[in-house]
Amino acid sequence: MVKKLTKHGNSLALVIDRPILDLLKIDPTTPLEVTTDGKRLTISPVHPEARKARFDAAQKLAHPKYAKAFKKLAE
């Protein structure tokens, strides 16, 4: 599907068609994560449990390496 951006004030907006919104269970309150690899733009719905799982995984990796720094920052 090819889409064009729409002028919205001083910004540009991407209009997402209803069937896609329904398929992905996106509504006006769904937070969306926008990422890029420098060549592509990816827009994904953020579901709280998935976001928490990613945070927990990152914390599990970072804690052993940076535990002393985290403790010092907390003081």
C-alpha positions as CSV (number, residue, x, y, z in Angstrom):
1,M,0.0,0.0,0.0
2,V,1.4,3.4,-1.0
3,K,0.3,6.4,1.2
4,K,1.1,10.1,1.0
5,L,1.6,12.4,4.0
6,T,-1.1,15.0,4.7
7,K,-0.3,18.5,6.0
8,H,-1.4,18.9,9.6
9,G,-0.5,22.4,10.9
10,N,3.2,22.7,10.7
11,S,3.6,19.0,10.6
12,L,2.9,16.1,8.3
13,A,0.5,13.2,9.2
14,L,0.1,9.7,8.0
15,V,-3.6,8.6,7.8
16,I,-4.0,4.9,8.6
17,D,-7.1,3.3,7.1
18,R,-9.7,1.8,9.4
19,P,-9.2,-1.9,8.3
20,I,-5.5,-1.7,9.3
21,L,-6.4,0.0,12.6
22,D,-9.0,-2.8,13.3
23,L,-6.5,-5.5,12.3
24,L,-3.9,-4.2,14.7
25,K,-6.4,-3.3,17.4
26,I,-5.3,0.4,17.4
27,D,-7.6,3.1,18.7
28,P,-7.0,6.8,19.4
29,T,-5.6,5.9,22.9
30,T,-3.1,3.3,21.7
31,P,0.5,4.5,22.2
32,L,2.6,4.0,19.0
33,E,6.3,3.4,18.9
34,V,8.0,5.1,15.9
35,T,11.5,3.8,15.1
36,T,13.9,4.0,12.2
37,D,17.0,2.2,11.0
38,G,17.9,5.3,8.9
39,K,16.2,4.0,5.8
40,R,12.8,2.8,7.0
41,L,10.2,4.1,9.3
42,T,8.4,1.5,11.5
43,I,5.3,2.3,13.4
44,S,4.1,-0.3,15.9
45,P,1.4,-0.3,18.6
46,V,2.9,-0.5,22.1
47,H,1.1,-2.9,24.3
48,P,1.9,-2.4,28.0
49,E,2.9,-6.0,28.6
50,A,5.2,-6.2,25.6
51,R,6.8,-2.9,26.6
52,K,7.3,-4.2,30.2
53,A,8.8,-7.4,28.9
54,R,11.4,-5.5,26.8
55,F,12.2,-3.2,29.8
56,D,12.7,-6.2,32.1
57,A,14.9,-7.9,29.5
58,A,17.1,-4.7,29.2
59,Q,17.2,-4.4,32.9
60,K,18.3,-8.0,33.3
61,L,21.2,-7.4,30.9
62,A,22.2,-4.0,32.4
63,H,22.0,-4.7,36.1
64,P,24.9,-7.1,36.5
65,K,27.2,-4.8,34.4
66,Y,26.1,-1.4,36.0
67,A,24.8,-2.4,39.5
68,K,27.4,-0.2,41.2
69,A,26.6,2.8,39.1
70,F,22.8,2.3,39.6
71,K,23.4,2.1,43.4
72,K,25.5,5.3,43.4
73,L,22.8,7.1,41.3
74,A,20.1,6.0,43.7
75,E,21.9,7.6,46.7
